[in-house]
Structure formats: structure tokens, C-alpha cells
Amino acid sequence: MQPSPFGPPADWPDEDLIGYSHGFDLGLVVAAYRTGVFPMPIGRGTMGWFSPVRRGVLPLDGLRVSRSLRKMLKRYEIRVDTAFDAVLDRCADPSREGSWINGEIRAVYTELHRAGVVHSVEAWTLDDRLAGGLYGVGLGGLFAGESMFHDAEIGRDASKAALVGLVELLRAAGPEESRLLDVQWQTDHLATLGVVELDRADYLDRLPAALQLTPPVWRAGVFTPEAPAARPSR
């Protein structure tokens, strides 16, 4: 793995927050993801850099889709990179609990989207309304999810539908066992969808191989899966 801008992992503290910075730009962000680190603001003018001791990842063959969700999927059309600004706006809504996306994050990730590094996956209703979506960083066979949202009035399961679409897109690129779908932390909700935890060292060991893989085809427009992405939940 290439040298991290935050020093050797052996020197990182045994906690999720491993560094701080006052500078924040595209090069630093990409270098961080390539070495297993991601940013989140922790104060005015200060960016925190995190590499969780227990990293949440979703194995591409482990996504769990309930029967009810499988039925709901028919209500959505999955699109890729057609409404990134809108997805970012909804994820950054300051009224959301735990909102953390500030102006610096918005500016840098928008630039990275224009550079083809950051992508959105969107769930649209059949009457052409954006019901939910997610965005994240794509580098080779790594997709590092950043945030997701759903519109409770028109699509309660829309963020889950976008996640199913993302998994299908990543699986279509193969080989799936070497790819990493990083969700940062496992939550109770994400665990029900199949997210598991990796030790930091395990994640960092797997990261270089994932980065070397051919990336998915990030073609803007409607995504039509060629095969189902998930085994049904029992």
C-alpha cells in the first residue's frame, strides 16, 4: 500500500480518529481513501480523518433483501450519476439528525464527482421523482459510501433500493470477492442488510488488491442489472 499522508498505520492511535488537518483538497482526499482513511468535519475549520478500528463493509454476496423490499424494488428506477447535486443536497440537509456535510465537503466532493471519482446512485419513482439515493468514492474495486437518504413521503425504502442497485453495479464488474464496499461503520440498521465488521488491519490488508481491480462502468443514466444482486432473506 502506498504511504499514507497520516503516517504508517502502525503509528496510528487505537481509535477511529487518527488525525486532523486544517487543509482540505482533492489530492489529500484521494490519497486518504487509497490508504484506508476518510474525512469528517469535527469543528469549525478542522477536518478529522478516520480509519475505524472496526470497519463496516458489505460483502457483495452478502446483501440481504427482505421479501417486502424485493417487492418494493419494482417501484423504482435506478439511475447512476444523473442527479449528484440533488443527492448531495438531500444528504447534507441540516435538519437531518447527525448532519455533518459542510461547505468544504460539498465543494471538494462536487469537484471529485466532476473528475469521475465520486458517484451517485439514485432511486427514482416511476413518475420521475427522486425518492432516495447515495453517493461515495469509487477507486478501482473500492466503493467508499459516504451518505444516503430517502424521502419518507414518496419512498420509504428508496435508499435501500439505491444500495441494491449499487451492489448490482459492483457485482457486474467482478471479481466480487476482491472488491470492497466500505460503509465506514456498522450500525444496527446496516447489519440487517448484511454489513459486517473488519478489523482495521484486515481492511488495510485487503485494500491494495481492491484498488488494483478494474472499476465498474460508471455510465450516467438508467442502470439495468443483468443479474440479481442479493440472496433473499429467510
N, C-alpha and C positions, 0 to 999 in steps of 0.2 A: 504494500500500500504506500502511496506517495506520502511524503512528510506532511503532517498536519500543521496549519498555521497556529495551532494551540499547543504545539509541542508533542512529544511522544506520549501515546496513551498510557504507558506505564507510569507516567508522572501525573496523570490526571487525578483529581480527588475522587474518593469513593462515594460520589454523589452525582446526581443528574446534571447539575450546573457545573460546567468545567472551565468557564472563562467569561470575560467581559470585554467589551470594546466600546469605544466612542465613535470610531469609524465604521461605515457600513456601505459596501458597494457590491457590484456584481461579482467581481473576481473573488472576493472574500467568501461570499455566499456559496459559490460553486465549489471552491476549494474545501469549504467546511463540509458540504454534503459528500464530497468524494472521500472524506476521512471520517465519516460517521457522526457529524456534528450538525446541528441546525439552530437557527436563531429564534429568539422570542424576546420582545422588549421587557425590561424589568424595572424601568424607571425613565424619567424624562432625560433623553439624551444618552441613555445607556442601553446597550444591547447585551442580553445574556445569550450564552452559547451552551447548548445542552447535548449531552450524549448519555441517555438514560442508562443507569446500571442494569435495569431490566427493560429491554426494548420490545415494544409491541410490534409484531409483524403478522400479516395474514398469509399463510401458505396458500398458493394458488389452487391447490387441490383440496383445500380445507374450508372454503367458504360454505357456510350453512344458509340455506334458503328455506324458510318455512313454507308450508303449503299455502298459507294466506298470502305471503309475499309473492310467491310464484304466480298466484292468480292476479295480484296487483300489477305485476310487471307488464301485463298486456295493455295497461292503461297509459304506458309511457313510451315515447320515442327517445332513444339515447343518441345524443349528438356530442361531438368532440370539437372543442375549440371554436364554437360558434358564438359564445356569449361570455367570454372570460371576464370582461369588465363587470357584467351583471352578477356573475357568480362571486367575484371578489367583493363587490358591494354588499351582497347579502351576507357573506361570511363575516364581513367587517362591521355589520350593523352594531352600533354601540349599545343598543338596547338588549342585545343577546347576553345571557349570563356568561361570564368569563371572557368577554370580548377582549382581544389582545392585538388585533391587526391595526397598527398605527400608520401614519403617513409615510414613514420610511419604508416599512414593509410593503405598502401598496406600490410605492414608486419603483422599488427595486424588482419586485416580482412581476410588475407590469412590463418592465424592460426585459426581464428574463423570458416572459411569455412571447414578446415580440422577437426575441432571439431564438425561439424554438426550444427553450429549456423547461419552461413551466407550461402546464396544460390544464385545461378544464374538461371535465366530463359532466354532461348535463342531462337531466331527465325532463322532457317536455310533455305536456298533456297533448292529447290528440286534437285539441282545439288551439294548439300553438301557444301555450303559456308555460313559462319556465317554472317548474314545480320544485326543483331541487338540483343539487349539483355538488361537485367537489373540485378542488384544484391541488396541484402538487408539482414536485420537481421530477423530471424524467431524465435520467442519465444512464445510457446503456440499458442494462436489465434491472436497474433500480428505479422504482417509483416511490418517492417520499411524499406521502399525503400530508397536506398542511391543514386543510379545514374543509368542512362540508356543511350544507344547510338543507332545510326543506321548508316549503311554505305550508304551514299547518292547515290553511284554508282550502288549498287545492291539491295537496299531495303529501299526506302524512308519511308515506313510505318512499317518497321520491329520492331522498338521499341514499337510501338502501338500493333503490333501482340504479342510481348512478354508480354505486360501488359494484354492483353485479356487472354493469357494463364495463367498468374499468378492469375487473378481473377477466372478463371475456377478451378484452383487447390485449391484455398482457399475455394471456394463455395462447392467443393466436400467434404470438411471436416466438414461443418456445425457445429453448427447453425450459419448462416451467420450474423444475426442481432447483435450478440455479438462480432464478430471479428472486428479487426481494420486493415485496410490497410492504413498505415501512409505514406504520401508523403512529409512531412515536411512543405512545403509552397504551397499554391495555386498560380498558375500562370495563365495567360490568356489561354495558351495552355492547361494546365491540366484542367481548368474549362470546356473547350469544351468536355472533356472526362468524366465529371461528378464529378470532385473533388470539395468538399465543404470545408468550414472552420468551425472549432470548437473553442470555447473559450478554453484557456488553462485549466481552472478549469473543464470544461466539459470533455475534453480529459483525464485529470488525474483521474476524477471520473470513466470513462469507462475502463481505462487501467487495473486495477486489475482483473476484470471479464474476459477480453480478455486473459490475461496471464494464467488463470486457465484452459483454454479450451484445448482440445486435438489438437495437431498440425496437419497440413496436412501431407500427406505421401510424404516426400521428397526423392523419389526414383530416382536415377540417370538414365537418359535415355530419350527416347521419351515419351512425355506426350500426352495421348489420352483422351480428355474430354468425360465425359459420358453425359453431357447435356450442352446446350448453356449457356453462362455466362451473356449475356447482352441483354437488350431490344433494338430493332433497334431505331435509331434516326428518328424523323419525319421531 
